[in-house]
């Protein structure tokens, strides 16, 4: 890997380097432009060579595939407790015959939300559109 690639706002790049999208290609990327309206795409400057030999190392996350009932769920260990809180919330929510179930469901849901909220804040700091 080479130097860190810096994020730049498209308006700033347009002002600094008019016509940047058609500039001379280089395998070494200096800047990237990310638009939250197109979360699966980003643009780079200078443009990549048509040979496709450019290289960018990045983190990527995607929605998981659907799983069948009884299937093994493969998730990182850090999410095990969060998933367990959600499953217990769902189980206690369905158990309306037992008076204490509603309170337990609320408690597990709050624990789930709190844990997920912490994860979201951390993940937001890693988002590509955060300067």
C-alpha positions as CSV (number, residue, x, y, z in Angstrom):
1,X,0.0,0.0,0.0
2,X,1.0,3.5,-0.7
3,X,0.1,6.8,0.9
4,X,-3.3,7.4,2.5
5,X,-5.9,8.6,0.0
6,X,-7.6,11.8,1.1
7,X,-11.3,12.5,0.8
8,X,-12.2,15.7,-1.0
9,X,-15.5,17.4,-1.7
10,X,-16.4,17.3,-5.4
11,X,-17.0,21.0,-5.5
12,X,-13.5,21.7,-4.1
13,X,-11.9,19.3,-6.6
14,X,-13.8,20.8,-9.4
15,X,-12.6,24.3,-8.4
16,X,-9.0,23.2,-7.8
17,X,-8.6,21.0,-10.9
18,X,-11.1,21.8,-13.6
19,X,-11.6,18.8,-15.9
20,X,-10.0,16.5,-13.3
21,X,-12.2,13.5,-14.4
22,X,-10.4,13.5,-17.8
23,X,-6.9,14.2,-16.5
24,X,-4.0,12.0,-17.3
25,X,-4.5,8.6,-15.7
26,X,-2.3,7.3,-12.9
27,X,-2.4,4.1,-10.8
28,X,-1.6,6.3,-7.7
29,X,-4.7,7.7,-6.3
30,X,-4.5,11.0,-4.4
31,X,-8.1,11.9,-3.6
32,X,-11.5,10.2,-3.5
33,X,-14.9,11.8,-3.8
34,X,-17.8,10.1,-2.0
35,X,-21.4,11.0,-2.3
36,X,-23.9,9.5,0.3
37,X,-26.5,9.5,-2.5
38,X,-24.4,6.8,-4.3
39,X,-23.1,4.7,-1.3
40,X,-21.7,1.9,-3.5
41,X,-19.6,4.2,-5.7
42,X,-16.7,6.6,-5.3
43,X,-14.6,8.6,-7.8
44,X,-10.9,9.0,-7.6
45,X,-8.3,11.5,-8.8
46,X,-6.3,11.1,-10.9
47,X,-8.4,8.8,-13.0
48,X,-7.3,5.1,-13.1
49,X,-5.5,3.8,-16.1
50,X,-7.7,1.8,-18.6
51,X,-5.4,-1.2,-18.0
52,X,-7.0,-1.6,-14.6
53,X,-3.8,-1.9,-12.7
54,X,-4.7,0.7,-10.0
55,X,-5.1,-0.5,-6.4
56,X,-7.0,0.9,-3.5
57,X,-7.3,-0.8,-0.1
58,X,-10.5,-0.1,1.8
59,X,-13.0,-1.5,4.3
60,X,-16.3,-2.6,3.0
61,X,-19.5,-3.9,4.6
62,X,-22.6,-5.3,3.0
63,X,-26.0,-6.5,4.2
64,X,-25.8,-10.2,5.1
65,X,-27.6,-12.9,3.0
66,X,-30.8,-14.4,4.3
67,X,-30.4,-17.4,6.5
68,X,-32.7,-20.4,7.0
69,X,-34.2,-21.5,10.3
70,X,-31.7,-23.7,12.1
71,X,-28.7,-22.4,10.1
72,X,-25.5,-21.5,11.8
73,X,-25.1,-17.7,12.0
74,X,-21.6,-16.6,11.2
75,X,-21.0,-13.2,12.7
76,X,-18.0,-11.6,14.5
77,X,-17.9,-12.3,18.2
78,X,-18.3,-8.7,19.1
79,X,-21.9,-8.9,17.8
80,X,-22.9,-12.1,19.7
81,X,-24.3,-10.4,22.8
82,X,-26.2,-7.8,20.6
83,X,-27.8,-10.6,18.6
84,X,-28.7,-12.5,21.8
85,X,-30.3,-9.4,23.3
86,X,-32.4,-9.0,20.1
87,X,-33.4,-12.7,20.0
88,X,-34.4,-12.6,23.7
89,X,-36.4,-9.4,23.1
90,X,-38.3,-11.1,20.3
91,X,-38.9,-14.3,22.4
92,X,-40.2,-12.4,25.4
93,X,-42.3,-10.2,23.2
94,X,-44.1,-13.3,21.9
95,X,-44.6,-14.7,25.4
96,X,-47.6,-12.6,26.4
97,X,-49.1,-15.3,28.7
98,X,-46.4,-14.6,31.4
99,X,-46.8,-11.2,33.1
100,X,-43.1,-10.5,33.6
101,X,-42.3,-11.2,29.9
102,X,-43.2,-7.7,28.7
103,X,-40.8,-6.1,31.2
104,X,-38.1,-8.5,30.2
105,X,-38.7,-7.8,26.5
106,X,-38.4,-4.1,27.1
107,X,-35.1,-4.6,29.1
108,X,-33.6,-6.7,26.3
109,X,-34.7,-4.3,23.6
110,X,-33.1,-1.4,25.5
111,X,-29.9,-3.4,25.9
112,X,-30.0,-4.3,22.2
113,X,-30.5,-0.6,21.2
114,X,-27.8,0.6,23.5
115,X,-25.2,-1.9,22.2
116,X,-26.2,-1.2,18.6
117,X,-26.0,2.5,19.2
118,X,-22.4,2.2,20.4
119,X,-21.6,0.2,17.4
120,X,-23.2,2.7,15.1
121,X,-21.2,5.6,16.6
122,X,-18.0,3.7,16.0
123,X,-18.9,2.7,12.5
124,X,-20.0,6.2,11.6
125,X,-16.5,7.4,12.5
126,X,-15.2,4.9,9.9
127,X,-17.6,6.1,7.2
128,X,-15.9,7.2,4.0
129,X,-17.7,10.5,3.9
130,X,-16.5,11.6,7.4
131,X,-13.6,14.1,7.2
